[in-house]
Amino acid sequence: MITWKRIEISLLLMLICGAISAQQVVKGKVTNHENRPLPFASVFVINSSVGTITNESGEFEIALNFPEEDSLMISYIGYRSSFISVKVQSKFITVFLQEDLIQLDELLVSPNKLLKNPKVIIEKAVSKLDSSKNRRDFILKGYYKQTFEQAEEYKQLIEAAVSIYNSPTASARFNIDQIRRSHDFRQAYDLQNLSKYNQEQVSSEEMLEFDRQRGSLAFSYWYLNNFKSPVVENQAPLFGNLNDEFVKQHNFKLDTISIIEDDFVYVIKILPSHASKSYFIYDGNDIIPVGKIFIKADDFTILKIEYQYILNPKRKGSRDFRILQSVFGSGVIFKITALYKEFEGYQYLSYLNTVHYSTSKIKNSGQEKRVKNVLERTLLVNKILVKADQVTQEYKKKPWNANLYDRKYTYDEKFWSNYTILTETLTQEKLRKDLEKKAPLSEQFKKGD
Amino acid sequence: MIEVLAINGWLLLLLFCLVMWLLVFVNNEFVVTEEIFDAYLEAQMQEKYDDDYNALASEFEDDLEEEEVNDSMWYDSLLDLGVITLQSIFQFGIISAFIFVGLTLANLPQAALYHSVFKVAIVSEYIFFIPKTVKYIWFIIVNSTYNYQDIKNFNPFSLYGLFDSNTVPAWAVYPLKFVNIFEILYVFALAIGISVITEERLSKVFRLVIVSYMSLMLLWIVVRIYIGSIF
């Protein structure tokens, strides 16, 4: 017999279930005991691939499905990891990480010939890459952000939720799941097309072609150029530039030994050698590659790479140095940062960031000036699908369209309010708000449809 | 002109290159000095370089090989002379080719052999030493407080000098600089020289030289504007 009581009980049960199983974005900050922020700290749900990393100010935000995803692990090289339970009503959590001290007598048990020859460590890490890759199909889901900044002003901002399908027997496939982007106010790259790109209606094919002509700015090309997934078994490299050639092209020096989760971490400096690839066809020794690589001592898995091309500080007094500095607007020409995460026995990318610096000549009140351009692109992997049925289901329902300028996307406010993104720093927030003054992003998006 | 054209062509070329080399030396040492150029680079940037580089430089500097920083090596001057020579040969060669084709199409006498036209091109080019010399005298002696932009904008004998440099669009700078008194004198010198070697009337030769040379210059100006719009 239907009674109001039964309906009430059903409604109450639904309410309880809704309250118990709720998605919520939790924000936080990770600092050390001196309250100094820790950038690029890993924030992951325990026993899950769901996670994020902190920004330069140590801040993060993560979308959690309560109650399943209520335990976080926060880790940072050189510090003791922290495990915290997050309550449903938590809006902001502050995490203090304690510095971890290395027990040197433990370290001395390791073969010390490795310590004397860091190149061998790198070689072992590179050869380990192959064995640590998942040889089944999997999908990386992540947040992609692309900004073009000129004279300290955003000219373009794109944010997208993306999926990357990986298979050992097929090419990687890319899909733009959701997107939010600004009008394209870029002028620097192609002054001839200035008037064209100030018009509202530019086709997505034109925009994509425009970006492709200028160094493959399409998302899929960027990912493959900076972090190649294997297509077939014998194709190298696995992680972008890291292969045998990379080892031959650089010198290495052990900088320090750190620790993470009771494992030692070799911190090795990447230095140029005579075999280093030039950034330009001709630049002599004026532009050199430098960087750091963080490798776990027990199994040689790579945790992090920072790699950049910079003006050679040893040539600081030369005229060429000064000219190049004015051409690029910075002593750093290009930089790439990649973080890796272990999940269920395999190594995956968890974060990829590239920054290109350049300058353009613009005329300002009749005076020609050079302004600095910064093109920054970031991918934050916030979930990894590895179960066969999950991957198959996800693969079938996606159109696998990697076009960032496809106007058929509609802005989904509900989606973005419950999605893990990389937290903006104060500077980035200001730049975005200044861009939005020209037209709110949501309005720009509607106009483009 | 006849006496000059009687001089050996290689000697004329060598003399031209040596004088040009001397002027380049004067320009680099006394006019566009390190201080002037550095100040120009400094003024170009609206924003200063970030601190990221300084942090990286101090972190890695000690691990890098020492580099000898010496902007001027002993062979740089010889390289300059070599570059000037090659550039001059190419330039005179192209100009001579255009004029020679014009003369051939006009059925002018065989006395106008290519090497003769080449010599005329070299001799006529000496005219352009005058504005360079005037410029250097101006900045070294007359107006010694100047910046790099002043040097770039110094074109008193051209159409460009009649305009406010701030109002001239970027694409128009080179064409306006190109139209100058010395360019006109150069065309006259070419015509006189060709008239001498072909023993033709100056008026007839002048028309030919104008057409040939200006066709080349028009093409050159278009290329310069296009390249300037990209970089």
HADDOCK unambig.tbl for C-alpha pairs under 7 A between the chains (distance, minus, plus):
assign (segid A and resid 313 and name CA) (segid B and resid 57 and name CA) 5.80 0.50 0.50
assign (segid A and resid 313 and name CA) (segid B and resid 61 and name CA) 6.31 0.50 0.50
assign (segid A and resid 314 and name CA) (segid B and resid 61 and name CA) 6.93 0.50 0.50
assign (segid A and resid 314 and name CA) (segid B and resid 66 and name CA) 6.33 0.50 0.50
assign (segid A and resid 314 and name CA) (segid B and resid 67 and name CA) 5.75 0.50 0.50
assign (segid A and resid 315 and name CA) (segid B and resid 67 and name CA) 6.45 0.50 0.50
assign (segid A and resid 315 and name CA) (segid B and resid 69 and name CA) 5.86 0.50 0.50
assign (segid A and resid 317 and name CA) (segid B and resid 69 and name CA) 6.58 0.50 0.50
assign (segid A and resid 318 and name CA) (segid B and resid 69 and name CA) 5.90 0.50 0.50
assign (segid A and resid 318 and name CA) (segid B and resid 70 and name CA) 6.85 0.50 0.50
assign (segid A and resid 318 and name CA) (segid B and resid 71 and name CA) 5.96 0.50 0.50
assign (segid A and resid 319 and name CA) (segid B and resid 71 and name CA) 6.60 0.50 0.50
assign (segid A and resid 326 and name CA) (segid B and resid 41 and name CA) 6.26 0.50 0.50
assign (segid A and resid 326 and name CA) (segid B and resid 45 and name CA) 6.97 0.50 0.50
assign (segid A and resid 329 and name CA) (segid B and resid 49 and name CA) 6.33 0.50 0.50
assign (segid A and resid 330 and name CA) (segid B and resid 49 and name CA) 5.10 0.50 0.50
assign (segid A and resid 330 and name CA) (segid B and resid 50 and name CA) 6.62 0.50 0.50
assign (segid A and resid 331 and name CA) (segid B and resid 53 and name CA) 5.23 0.50 0.50
assign (segid A and resid 332 and name CA) (segid B and resid 53 and name CA) 5.61 0.50 0.50
assign (segid A and resid 366 and name CA) (segid B and resid 166 and name CA) 4.49 0.50 0.50
assign (segid A and resid 366 and name CA) (segid B and resid 167 and name CA) 6.02 0.50 0.50
assign (segid A and resid 367 and name CA) (segid B and resid 166 and name CA) 6.15 0.50 0.50
assign (segid A and resid 369 and name CA) (segid B and resid 44 and name CA) 5.20 0.50 0.50
assign (segid A and resid 369 and name CA) (segid B and resid 45 and name CA) 6.51 0.50 0.50
assign (segid A and resid 369 and name CA) (segid B and resid 46 and name CA) 6.92 0.50 0.50
assign (segid A and resid 370 and name CA) (segid B and resid 44 and name CA) 5.27 0.50 0.50
assign (segid A and resid 370 and name CA) (segid B and resid 45 and name CA) 5.14 0.50 0.50
assign (segid A and resid 370 and name CA) (segid B and resid 46 and name CA) 6.54 0.50 0.50
assign (segid A and resid 371 and name CA) (segid B and resid 45 and name CA) 6.14 0.50 0.50
assign (segid A and resid 371 and name CA) (segid B and resid 46 and name CA) 5.96 0.50 0.50
